[in-house]
Amino acid sequence: MKILLCGGAGYIGSHMAKYLASFGHRVVVLDNLSTGHQKAVLWGELIEADLLDSASLERVFRGQHFDAVMHFCARSLVGESMQQPYAYYANNVVGTLHLLDAMQRHGVECLVFSSTAAVYGQPTSALIDEDHPTAPINPYGASKLMVERMLADAAHAYGLRSVALRYFNAAGASPDGEIGEAHTPETHLIPNVLRAALGTGPALKVFGDDYPTPDGTCVRDYVHVDDLAQAHELALAYMDANDGAHVFNLGNGCGFSVREVISAAQQVTGRAIPHELAPRRAGDPAVLVAASAKARNALGWRPQYTELAPIIASAWRWHGDPRF
């Protein structure tokens, strides 16, 4: 298949490009390089374009036909979304609307959408499945949920086939160290833990130790980036056999607290992790852990990384010798 990766120069998008290429798919990367890395585009052609610029988007679709689109373009920082909600609704909702409009005009009928566990808000059960109420508590989650609604409406009105994958915490790096996670600023826990261990970043800030969790720190479900890529590739076959708009959780079903991540990283790296306590961040739920049975049963998804230490170890190889 020929697949357009919107946001393919970013963390998850670049791993997706590598994974698709390994299966023989042809990849075209669309990215405005605002947060992505040109050096990460090692598979397929890079076209610099912006979903908010309809003219540049039109040029991408006018020149070639795509069998499917995978959409990773998004602002994704919870704290920033609380401070800049308009920017999040513009980029994540309006940008996606432009993309959907271009797809419709050029006859592209399949979309895999990068969604998030943030659509659920404060969980009301120990494990979150797809039937859990959606009640986002930050503009980031709200913007993603709005796109999911748009996809459902597009399926009804235009016959668009889509799969929205609600990630929990993406983590890790390509096992060969060729590509990895590099954000500016870096807000994700595992990269910041490893930067603190290396001395290339400041002491880790632990945001809150008074949550209703066993050790008082937030609990999250970490899923390896290559396992996310596997689910996206499987979604292509699923859409081929299933009409409509579909939603799946992607997580390991195991939650680890911030303190447990620090402890595991110390074991992997053999180094102390300098850290200090900081106030809670607005918009952070205490616990987010996935029930992913639906993805396993319907997509045939089989995550390869089921323990925290191997996920951290893959990231450690990258952070010890980053290529960009």
C-alpha positions, 0 to 999 in steps of 0.5 A: 500500500501507499500510505501518507504519514501525517506527522511522520517526522515525529517520535511515533510517526518515524517509528511507524514509517520504519515499521511500514517500510519493513512490510513493503509498504510505500511511505510518504511523510507529511510534516511541517517540522515544527516538532519533528526531525528531518533526520528521522525521515529515513524511510520514504519521501518527506513533503513539508506541508501543514494541515492548517495550510489548505493550499500546501495540503492540496499540493500533497494530494493532487500529485499522487494517490494514497491507499490510506492515511495515518494521522500523527499531527497533533499538539500533545502536551497536557499542561500546555493545552491548559494554557493555550486551548485555542492553539490545541483546538486549531491544530488538532481539530481544525487541522484534522478537518482540513485533512479529512476534507482533502481525503474526501476530495481525492478519494482516500477512504481509510484513516488511522488516527492517533488518539489518546487515553486523555479522552477518558479524563478521571477513571472510574474503574481500575482498568479502562476499556472502550466503554468507559465514559469519555470526559476529558479534563484538559483541552488536549483530550477534548480536542482528540475526542472531538476528532473521534466524533468527526470520524464517526460523523464522516463514516455516516455521511461519506463512508469514511473508514477509520480506526482511532487508537487511544494510546496510553503512554508511548515509550521506548525506542527502536531496538537498534538505536536508529531512531528514538524519542526527542522532544523540545521541550521534553515532557515525557517521564522516561526520557526525562528520567534517562536524561537525569541519569546521564546528566544531560538534563536537570534533576527529574521533577516528580509532579505530586506525591499525594495522589490516591495511589500506593506510593502517592505518585501518578500511575501510568500504562507504558506501551512500546512505540514499536507495539503501537506501530504494530497496531497501526499496521494491523488496523489497515487490514481491519479497515479493509474488512470493516466499514465505519469508525472504530476505537481501540485502546492500546496499553499493556494493562499494567500500571507503574507509578513514577517512583516505580519507573525511577526504580526500574531505570536505576536498575537498567542504567546502574545509575542514580536518578536525581529527582525532586518533588514538585507540585501537581500539574493541572489536568493530570489524572491519578491513574490511567491503565488500559484494558486492551482486550478489544485490540487483541481480539479484533486486530490480533494485536500482540505487544512484544514488550510486556515489562517495564525494564525492556522498554526503558532499556530500549530508550536507554540505548537511544539516549546514550547515543542519540542520532538527532 
